[in-house]
Amino acid sequence: MIHPVILCGGSGTRLWPLSRKSYPKQFAKLASSDTLFQATALRLSGEIYAAPTIITGSDFRFIVTQQLAEVSVDPGSVLIEPEGRNTAPAVLAAALHIHAQDPDALLLVAPSDHVITDDAAFAAAIQAGETAARDGTLVTFGITPDRPETGYGYLELASLSAEGGPVPLKRFVEKPDRKRAEEMLSAGTFLWNAGIFLFSAKAILAAFETHAPELTKTIRSAVDGAKADLGFLRLDPEAWAEAENISIDYAIMEKADNLSAVPFSNGWSDLGGWNAVWREQSPDDNGVAMSGPATAIDCNNTLLRSEDEDLELVGLGLNNIIAVAMPDAVLVADMDRAQDVKEAVAALKKKKAIQAEQFPRDHRPWGWFQSIAMGDRFQVKRIVVHPGAALSLQSHVHRSEHWIVVEGSALVTIGEDKQLVSENQSVYVPLGAVHRMENPGKVPMVLIEVQTGSYLGEDDIVRYEDVYARG
């Protein structure tokens, strides 16, 4: 069987404001009814695949498991990175973990935030590279280019093959300028680097031992010192902190001599910018693509995307424009500047704007909440609790709370008293009272919380019991 390794980190700045550090693009529904992460997990499921190994950050661990549960995919392991260290440490940790269980394992490493529209063609490409990978070759998958793209790295093939199988790889090429991209497109021997790899655990570990021995030593210590935590496996933070921040391309692939590439040309995108999202949304004859409540009048080559059902986005006489509207932030940009959106995020971070990194919805292990109104001494939140989930047993020093259930039922604990609060009923939590809310039902529970007090920050919380082992 093939062991999928799904890389699920990143900050997603190029698709701001929909993608942010606290909730990057792989968890968003950008191209279908499933999130990019869910689509990846489903693509790498089936008879030939073992349960996937996910490597992600601590902040995303419950989002990962929740989204997998929504599409009925059971993870084999979820490895928690103490901090981001790029793809080489992540791949190495996963390879060491899987090799310890199955020394003969074949690993398929894939990002969690790409779009592949033809799953059958992708499966055929994997099958085409499988024999070479089992024989010790490091196989990568390159996308046949259809335009002179400057936003991707490239793979240069040593030769051409009409069979569609693995082709010896000559070298990796950095993102080119426009002129060089046009030359590579004309040459016909270059592929876009998709960052997808197939290799045996033995072969990739041998490559790390040869080309990155210090990194191998460090990550081996992080894996050996890993500790189980609520079904996750936390890599040792002290060892991990010593790891070099480096991509697998730089650490291994640009140095190894046992490389092959399988060309793939059936609908792929890394959604690396809003112009890529525009292309994936199949623009109309005027080049207009829309999502959500949006209206285009006399527009050309324009993306209009509203991420709030109550926010109508109207474009009038626009040409070559990206417009993305969310409840707390709006992006308006020239289509040709799509790769520069990260500069806008940097500018927002410099002015300490919360929108730079924080998503309007604050996702938690039990569900999510969103602030919908705030004043000097009050805040109103919408809170959604997953079926069977419970918030921690807690108290607050500076605020009291009023809870009004609007969907489902809540089991509420206040001090020694427990009561079931149904739809259209409310309860008051006095300042300092030890309390908890749970969803005992089989559907999401939604309530409106009104906080009043002198301080309303999220750090005003004392936890006494927490099934998610938070401090």
Beta strands, then each sheet from edge to edge (+ up, - down):
strand 1: 2-8
strand 2: 53-57
strand 3: 77-81
strand 4: 106-111
strand 5: 115-116
strand 6: 138-143
strand 7: 154-157
strand 8: 167-173
strand 9: 190-200
strand 10: 227-229
strand 11: 232-234
strand 12: 259-264
strand 13: 268-269
strand 14: 288-291
strand 15: 294-297
strand 16: 302-306
strand 17: 313-316
strand 18: 321-326
strand 19: 329-334
strand 20: 361-364
strand 21: 367-374
strand 22: 378-385
strand 23: 393-395
strand 24: 399-407
strand 25: 410-414
strand 26: 417-421
strand 27: 426-429
strand 28: 435-438
strand 29: 445-453
strand 30: 462-465
sheet 1: 10+ 11- 3- 2- 1- 4- 9+ 6- 12- 8+ 7-
sheet 2: 5+ 13-
sheet 3: 14+ 16+ 18+ 19-
sheet 4: 15+ 17+
sheet 5: 20+ 21- 22+ 29- 24+ 27-
sheet 6: 23+ 30-
sheet 7: 26+ 25- 28+
end
